[in-house]
Amino acid sequence: MALLSDNVITEKLGSLEGWGHEGNQIVKQFKFKNFIESMGFVTKVAILAERVDHHPDILIEYSRVTITLSTHSEGGLTIKDFNLANEIQKAS
């Protein structure tokens, strides 16, 4: 799996609402009404991640969930990160 160039990363981020590029990862914070809705979203993300065998870092803070994506085995961003971000976006 090839690492993406900065130009490709910028292009791919253009189609993802609210995602930011921080170092070698992309990050988005999702906000929900309460903890139960946050956990429901995290469960959806877990199912998506398991299906494609690509797992995000997830921080849960009551009604906020922060998703961080990077292909750790490659040391940066690959197309896998943006594919999963797109699926997570649809699930939110």
Backbone as CSV, one residue per row, in Angstrom:
resi,resn,N_x,N_y,N_z,CA_x,CA_y,CA_z,C_x,C_y,C_z
1,MET,0.854,-1.171,0.000,0.000,0.000,0.000,0.902,1.236,0.000
2,ALA,0.671,2.135,-0.922,1.524,3.318,-1.064,1.006,4.484,-0.224
3,LEU,1.964,5.219,0.344,1.606,6.452,1.046,1.132,7.485,0.033
4,LEU,0.191,8.316,0.447,-0.349,9.345,-0.429,0.483,10.625,-0.335
5,SER,0.599,11.322,-1.450,1.310,12.605,-1.466,0.447,13.671,-0.802
6,ASP,1.070,14.776,-0.432,0.326,15.885,0.180,-0.764,16.398,-0.758
7,ASN,-0.485,16.438,-2.064,-1.485,16.906,-3.028,-2.704,15.992,-3.053
8,VAL,-2.476,14.696,-3.029,-3.589,13.735,-3.044,-4.355,13.816,-1.733
9,ILE,-3.659,13.967,-0.628,-4.320,14.090,0.674,-5.236,15.310,0.677
10,THR,-4.729,16.436,0.195,-5.536,17.659,0.129,-6.760,17.454,-0.754
11,GLU,-6.563,16.798,-1.881,-7.680,16.520,-2.799,-8.725,15.634,-2.138
12,LYS,-8.292,14.568,-1.497,-9.217,13.636,-0.849,-9.957,14.304,0.316
13,LEU,-9.279,15.166,1.063,-9.930,15.868,2.175,-11.039,16.779,1.691
14,GLY,-10.936,17.251,0.454,-11.959,18.127,-0.108,-13.333,17.485,-0.180
15,SER,-13.365,16.159,-0.223,-14.650,15.462,-0.301,-15.123,14.939,1.061
16,LEU,-14.384,15.251,2.116,-14.741,14.803,3.464,-15.050,16.008,4.341
17,GLU,-16.292,16.155,4.719,-16.709,17.297,5.530,-16.191,17.188,6.960
18,GLY,-15.451,18.212,7.392,-15.032,18.299,8.785,-13.782,17.540,9.162
19,TRP,-13.177,16.821,8.241,-11.950,16.084,8.540,-10.753,17.009,8.375
20,GLY,-9.756,16.840,9.236,-8.539,17.629,9.161,-7.320,16.735,9.025
21,HIS,-6.265,17.299,8.522,-4.994,16.593,8.331,-4.036,17.052,9.420
22,GLU,-3.610,16.124,10.258,-2.686,16.429,11.349,-1.518,15.453,11.280
23,GLY,-0.382,15.924,10.809,0.790,15.057,10.695,0.555,13.947,9.695
24,ASN,0.649,12.709,10.158,0.455,11.563,9.269,-0.903,10.893,9.484
25,GLN,-1.902,11.709,9.855,-3.235,11.156,10.102,-4.317,12.157,9.716
26,ILE,-5.537,11.647,9.577,-6.699,12.512,9.412,-7.593,12.321,10.628
27,VAL,-8.262,13.408,11.021,-8.997,13.422,12.286,-10.324,14.162,12.105
28,LYS,-11.342,13.640,12.784,-12.622,14.359,12.843,-13.279,14.094,14.193
29,GLN,-13.887,15.153,14.736,-14.672,15.011,15.957,-16.154,15.045,15.585
30,PHE,-16.876,14.046,16.053,-18.318,13.932,15.838,-19.012,14.275,17.150
31,LYS,-20.134,14.996,17.080,-20.864,15.382,18.278,-22.253,14.762,18.254
32,PHE,-22.673,14.268,19.422,-23.960,13.599,19.569,-24.716,14.185,20.756
33,LYS,-25.974,13.790,20.901,-26.812,14.321,21.982,-26.375,13.820,23.357
34,ASN,-25.896,12.581,23.404,-25.561,11.986,24.693,-24.609,10.807,24.514
35,PHE,-24.262,10.194,25.623,-23.305,9.087,25.628,-23.824,7.881,24.849
36,ILE,-25.088,7.573,24.984,-25.664,6.414,24.289,-25.543,6.580,22.778
37,GLU,-25.839,7.770,22.258,-25.694,7.999,20.820,-24.229,7.900,20.395
38,SER,-23.328,8.398,21.232,-21.895,8.280,20.939,-21.486,6.820,20.830
39,MET,-21.934,6.019,21.771,-21.569,4.601,21.784,-22.192,3.857,20.614
40,GLY,-23.410,4.225,20.231,-24.026,3.618,19.053,-23.206,3.890,17.804
41,PHE,-22.729,5.123,17.656,-21.879,5.489,16.529,-20.572,4.700,16.557
42,VAL,-19.960,4.598,17.727,-18.704,3.857,17.852,-18.902,2.394,17.454
43,THR,-20.033,1.827,17.812,-20.321,0.443,17.417,-20.404,0.317,15.901
44,LYS,-21.068,1.274,15.242,-21.130,1.265,13.775,-19.738,1.347,13.171
45,VAL,-18.906,2.234,13.733,-17.534,2.394,13.233,-16.750,1.100,13.424
46,ALA,-16.931,0.458,14.559,-16.224,-0.799,14.826,-16.591,-1.870,13.797
47,ILE,-17.853,-1.953,13.459,-18.300,-2.934,12.468,-17.706,-2.626,11.105
48,LEU,-17.721,-1.347,10.705,-17.121,-0.948,9.423,-15.624,-1.262,9.400
49,ALA,-14.938,-0.912,10.477,-13.495,-1.121,10.550,-13.143,-2.606,10.495
50,GLU,-13.889,-3.400,11.196,-13.623,-4.841,11.209,-13.850,-5.448,9.828
51,ARG,-14.874,-4.964,9.137,-15.207,-5.465,7.807,-14.040,-5.267,6.826
52,VAL,-13.339,-4.123,6.942,-12.246,-3.833,6.001,-10.869,-4.071,6.627
53,ASP,-10.840,-4.568,7.859,-9.592,-4.851,8.574,-8.670,-3.630,8.605
54,HIS,-9.263,-2.490,8.952,-8.510,-1.237,9.084,-9.132,-0.475,10.247
55,HIS,-8.379,-0.293,11.317,-8.962,0.140,12.582,-8.500,1.533,12.996
56,PRO,-9.449,2.428,13.251,-9.110,3.791,13.669,-8.793,3.854,15.162
57,ASP,-8.167,4.953,15.549,-8.084,5.291,16.966,-9.368,6.044,17.286
58,ILE,-9.973,5.725,18.419,-11.260,6.309,18.794,-11.157,6.854,20.219
59,LEU,-11.507,8.131,20.373,-11.564,8.757,21.686,-13.018,9.124,21.959
60,ILE,-13.552,8.608,23.066,-14.943,8.868,23.440,-14.944,9.802,24.648
61,GLU,-15.630,10.944,24.499,-15.758,11.913,25.577,-17.235,12.283,25.716
62,TYR,-17.985,11.444,26.389,-19.417,11.581,26.612,-20.177,11.752,25.301
63,SER,-20.417,12.986,24.855,-21.201,13.189,23.634,-20.330,13.532,22.422
64,ARG,-19.023,13.383,22.579,-18.093,13.641,21.474,-17.252,12.400,21.211
65,VAL,-17.075,12.105,19.931,-16.239,10.980,19.521,-15.236,11.514,18.505
66,THR,-13.958,11.314,18.788,-12.913,11.728,17.862,-12.349,10.484,17.182
67,ILE,-12.367,10.509,15.855,-11.846,9.397,15.050,-10.538,9.865,14.419
68,THR,-9.509,9.063,14.551,-8.210,9.338,13.951,-7.831,8.160,13.072
69,LEU,-7.487,8.463,11.823,-7.128,7.422,10.863,-5.713,7.614,10.341
70,SER,-4.977,6.526,10.285,-3.648,6.469,9.693,-3.343,5.001,9.458
71,THR,-2.594,4.712,8.417,-2.195,3.325,8.168,-0.874,3.106,8.896
72,HIS,-0.954,2.618,10.120,0.218,2.489,10.983,1.315,1.635,10.350
73,SER,0.922,0.586,9.657,1.920,-0.307,9.048,2.720,0.383,7.944
74,GLU,2.171,1.466,7.388,2.845,2.213,6.329,3.463,3.515,6.850
75,GLY,3.130,3.886,8.069,3.685,5.097,8.648,3.062,6.388,8.133
76,GLY,1.815,6.322,7.676,1.162,7.524,7.180,-0.174,7.216,6.546
77,LEU,-0.593,8.105,5.675,-1.920,8.001,5.066,-1.892,7.253,3.746
78,THR,-2.837,6.319,3.619,-3.026,5.573,2.381,-4.489,5.688,1.972
79,ILE,-4.805,5.129,0.839,-6.193,5.173,0.347,-7.136,4.469,1.320
80,LYS,-6.626,3.503,2.090,-7.465,2.806,3.071,-8.066,3.780,4.082
81,ASP,-7.295,4.789,4.462,-7.779,5.757,5.446,-8.939,6.574,4.891
82,PHE,-8.812,6.994,3.651,-9.871,7.801,3.054,-11.101,6.968,2.707
83,ASN,-10.897,5.727,2.329,-12.046,4.845,2.083,-12.838,4.635,3.372
84,LEU,-12.134,4.387,4.477,-12.829,4.188,5.746,-13.464,5.494,6.226
85,ALA,-12.781,6.611,6.046,-13.361,7.907,6.438,-14.677,8.156,5.700
86,ASN,-14.720,7.811,4.425,-15.958,7.965,3.657,-17.078,7.111,4.244
87,GLU,-16.771,5.891,4.607,-17.777,5.004,5.189,-18.223,5.504,6.569
88,ILE,-17.286,6.006,7.352,-17.624,6.546,8.664,-18.512,7.774,8.510
89,GLN,-18.192,8.604,7.541,-19.002,9.798,7.271,-20.449,9.420,6.979
90,LYS,-20.655,8.383,6.180,-22.006,7.922,5.847,-22.746,7.405,7.087
91,ALA,-22.006,6.834,8.021,-22.619,6.231,9.213,-22.961,7.256,10.286
92,SER,-22.436,8.470,10.155,-22.642,9.462,11.237,-24.005,10.129,11.161
